[in-house]
Amino acid sequence: MGSGIAQVSAQAGFHTILFDLNADVLSRAQTSIERNLQTLVDKKKIDAAQQAVISSRIVYTRDLQSCLADLFIEAIVEKEEVKVALFNQLAELNHSECIFASNTSSLSIARIAEQVVNPARVIGLHFFNPAPLMKLVEVVNTPFTHPEVTDNIVELARQMGKTPVTCQDAPGFIVNRVARPYYIESLRLAEEKLADYAQLDKLLTATGFKMGPFQLMDLIGNDVNYAVSTSVYEQLGQPERLKPSYLQKDKVDQGKLGRKSGEGYYIYTDNPPKTNN
């Protein structure tokens, strides 16, 4: 997700720093961005000169000291304490008015903000996967967020070619709150062996959904999707209708995270992917 957001930023004309502590992750991010840009060239959506300019706008670094900017968009592990620690480290290096935006799928932006120096500059900016293609972004306000920060982020999203929708901080925000039954009920049907993964995906895509629930969970990452389901379930008081499925927990425990690990509800070594019931 971080590499996708960096690509979106660079394509919109912004000088972009992509930071990660892991050199392999940075290398894969660069490869992914270069591959995506080449695809745009092949489809004649940009030319080779534009590709070179976009690439030149991105700096890849493992050095936090070089992360100096007006806006930071974090897309790191879904752990509140880690996000807070990163923002406070960046706060020590940057001016007091720089904006901190979190791409979290379900953690409370308000809880993050209240632990960060100058919480008025903290906001949610939730992209959807894959970030270069998906138009919607959620702009998530907290009781601390300064209105000017919201205005700036909404305008930024538009400059990036996105469709921003503002909302207040709440469990799952809008999209993940609405989407939980899509995943949970599909998992219940699979638990009860009323249909298999491929059948459920085929039925739901036939009704108009672009992707079935199991295809989509594999694309998002079963670890991320399960974490979101668990977070929303707990924040809403553990309603039975939103109880996470043991099927997804088993996938996570086995490291079958979806496309990024090569296996999830489907196996991705073949083309098209094989079902993995």
C-alpha positions in Angstrom: 0.0 0.0 0.0 2.8 2.4 0.8 4.4 2.0 -2.6 1.1 2.6 -4.3 0.5 5.8 -2.3 4.0 7.0 -3.2 3.3 6.3 -6.9 0.0 8.3 -6.7 1.9 11.2 -5.0 4.7 11.2 -7.6 2.2 11.0 -10.5 0.4 14.0 -9.1 3.6 16.0 -9.3 4.8 15.9 -5.7 8.4 15.2 -4.6 8.0 12.0 -2.6 10.1 10.2 0.0 9.4 6.5 0.5 10.8 5.4 3.8 11.1 1.9 5.2 13.6 0.3 7.6 13.8 -2.9 5.5 16.0 -2.7 2.5 14.2 -5.6 0.8 10.9 -3.9 1.3 12.2 -0.7 -0.3 13.6 -2.7 -3.2 10.3 -4.5 -3.8 8.5 -1.2 -3.6 10.8 0.4 -6.2 10.3 -2.6 -8.5 6.6 -2.5 -8.1 6.4 1.2 -8.9 8.6 0.9 -12.0 6.5 -2.1 -13.2 3.3 -0.1 -12.7 4.7 2.9 -14.6 5.9 0.7 -17.4 2.4 -0.7 -17.7 1.0 2.8 -18.1 3.6 3.4 -20.9 2.6 0.2 -22.6 -1.1 1.2 -22.4 -0.1 4.6 -23.8 -1.5 6.5 -20.7 1.9 8.2 -20.2 5.0 8.3 -22.4 8.6 7.4 -21.6 9.5 11.0 -20.8 6.7 11.3 -18.3 7.7 7.9 -16.8 11.2 9.2 -16.2 10.0 12.4 -14.6 7.6 10.5 -12.3 10.4 8.1 -11.3 12.7 11.0 -10.6 10.3 12.5 -8.0 10.6 9.5 -5.7 13.5 9.1 -3.2 13.8 5.7 -1.5 15.4 5.8 2.0 16.0 3.8 5.2 17.2 7.0 7.0 14.5 8.6 9.1 16.6 11.7 9.5 16.1 12.4 5.8 12.3 12.3 6.1 11.6 16.1 6.0 8.3 17.1 4.5 5.1 19.1 4.9 2.9 15.9 4.8 3.5 12.4 6.0 1.2 9.5 5.1 2.0 6.4 7.1 1.0 2.9 5.9 2.9 0.8 8.4 1.9 -2.1 10.6 -1.6 -1.9 12.2 -0.4 -1.3 15.7 -1.4 2.0 17.4 1.8 2.3 19.5 4.0 1.9 16.4 2.2 4.5 14.5 2.3 6.9 17.4 6.0 6.3 17.9 6.7 7.0 14.3 4.7 10.3 14.2 6.4 11.5 17.3 9.9 10.7 15.9 9.0 12.6 12.8 7.6 15.5 14.9 11.1 16.0 16.4 12.6 16.3 12.9 10.0 18.5 11.2 8.3 21.8 11.7 5.3 22.0 14.0 2.7 22.5 11.3 3.5 19.4 9.1 0.5 17.1 8.7 0.4 13.5 9.9 -2.0 11.4 8.0 -2.7 7.7 8.8 -3.8 5.2 6.3 -5.0 2.8 9.0 -8.0 0.7 8.0 -9.7 0.6 11.4 -7.6 1.9 14.3 -9.0 5.0 16.0 -7.4 8.2 14.5 -8.5 10.1 17.7 -6.5 7.7 19.9 -3.5 8.1 17.7 -3.9 11.9 17.6 -4.2 12.4 21.3 -0.7 10.8 21.8 1.0 12.8 19.1 2.6 16.3 19.6 0.1 18.9 18.3 -2.9 16.5 17.7 -4.7 19.2 15.6 -2.5 18.2 12.6 -3.4 14.4 12.7 -6.0 13.1 10.3 -7.0 9.9 8.6 -6.3 9.5 4.9 -7.5 6.0 4.0 -6.6 4.7 0.5 -8.0 1.5 -0.9 -6.0 -1.3 -2.6 -4.6 -0.9 -5.2 -4.0 2.8 -4.4 -3.1 3.9 -8.0 -6.4 2.5 -9.3 -9.0 3.0 -6.6 -10.5 6.5 -6.7 -12.1 6.7 -3.3 -10.2 7.9 -0.2 -11.7 8.4 3.3 -10.7 11.6 5.0 -11.2 10.9 8.7 -11.5 13.7 11.2 -11.1 13.6 14.9 -12.3 16.0 17.7 -8.8 17.5 17.5 -8.4 17.9 13.8 -8.0 21.6 12.7 -10.5 22.5 9.8 -7.6 23.8 7.7 -5.9 20.4 7.9 -9.1 18.8 6.6 -9.4 21.3 3.8 -5.7 20.8 2.8 -6.1 17.0 2.8 -9.3 17.1 0.7 -7.6 19.4 -1.8 -4.5 17.1 -1.9 -6.7 14.1 -2.6 -8.3 15.9 -5.5 -4.9 16.8 -6.9 -4.0 13.2 -6.7 -7.0 12.4 -8.8 -9.0 10.8 -6.0 -12.5 11.2 -4.7 -12.3 12.3 -1.1 -15.2 11.6 1.3 -15.0 13.1 4.8 -16.2 11.3 7.9 -15.8 11.3 11.6 -13.6 8.9 13.4 -15.6 5.7 14.2 -15.0 2.0 14.1 -14.2 1.0 10.5 -14.9 4.5 9.3 -17.5 4.2 6.5 -16.3 1.6 4.0 -14.9 -1.0 6.4 -18.0 -0.7 8.6 -20.3 -1.3 5.6 -18.1 -4.1 4.2 -17.9 -6.3 7.3 -21.1 -8.2 6.5 -19.9 -8.9 3.0 -16.9 -10.8 4.3 -18.4 -12.2 7.5 -21.6 -13.6 6.1 -19.6 -15.1 3.2 -17.3 -16.8 5.7 -20.3 -18.1 7.7 -21.6 -19.7 4.5 -18.2 -21.3 3.9 -18.0 -22.4 7.6 -21.4 -24.1 7.3 -20.2 -25.8 4.0 -23.2 -24.4 2.1 -20.9 -23.3 -0.7 -17.2 -23.2 -1.3 -15.0 -20.1 -1.9 -15.2 -20.2 -5.7 -18.9 -20.7 -5.7 -19.5 -17.7 -3.4 -17.2 -15.5 -5.4 -18.9 -16.5 -8.6 -22.3 -15.8 -7.3 -21.5 -12.4 -5.9 -19.6 -11.2 -8.9 -22.6 -12.4 -11.0 -24.8 -10.0 -9.0 -22.6 -7.0 -9.9 -19.7 -6.9 -7.4 -16.4 -6.5 -9.2 -14.7 -9.0 -6.9 -16.0 -11.8 -4.7 -15.3 -11.7 -1.0 -12.6 -14.3 -1.0 -10.9 -12.8 -4.0 -11.0 -9.4 -2.3 -9.7 -10.7 1.0 -6.8 -12.4 -0.8 -6.0 -9.1 -2.6 -6.2 -7.0 0.6 -4.3 -9.5 2.6 -5.9 -11.9 5.1 -3.8 -10.5 7.9 -5.0 -7.0 7.3 -8.6 -8.0 6.7 -8.7 -10.2 9.8 -7.2 -7.4 11.9 -9.8 -4.9 10.6 -12.7 -7.4 11.3 -11.3 -8.0 14.9 -10.9 -4.2 15.5 -14.4 -3.3 14.3 -15.9 -6.3 16.3 -14.2 -5.2 19.5 -14.8 -1.5 19.2 -18.5 -2.1 18.6 -18.9 -4.2 21.7 -18.5 -7.7 20.2 -21.8 -8.1 18.4 -22.3 -11.7 17.4 -23.2 -10.7 13.8 -19.7 -9.3 13.3 -17.7 -12.0 15.1 -14.6 -12.8 13.0 -14.4 -16.2 11.4 -12.1 -19.0 12.5 -11.5 -19.7 8.8 -9.7 -16.4 8.3 -7.8 -16.8 11.6 -6.6 -20.2 10.4 -5.3 -18.6 7.2 -3.5 -16.0 9.1 -2.0 -18.5 11.6 -0.8 -20.6 8.6 0.8 -17.6 6.9 -1.7 -18.0 4.0 -2.2 -14.2 3.6 -3.4 -14.1 0.0 -1.7 -12.8 -3.1 1.3 -11.4 -1.2 2.2 -14.8 0.2 1.2 -16.8 -2.9 -1.6 -18.6 -1.1 -4.8 -17.7 0.7 -8.3 -18.8 -0.2 -6.7 -19.4 -3.6 -3.3 -20.5 -4.8 -1.5 -18.0 -7.0 1.3 -20.0 -8.5 -1.0 -20.9 -11.4 -2.9 -18.6 -13.8 -5.8 -18.4 -13.2 -5.5 -19.0 -9.5 -6.7 -22.4 -8.2 -9.2 -22.6 -5.4 -7.8 -23.7 -2.0 -10.8 -25.0 0.0 
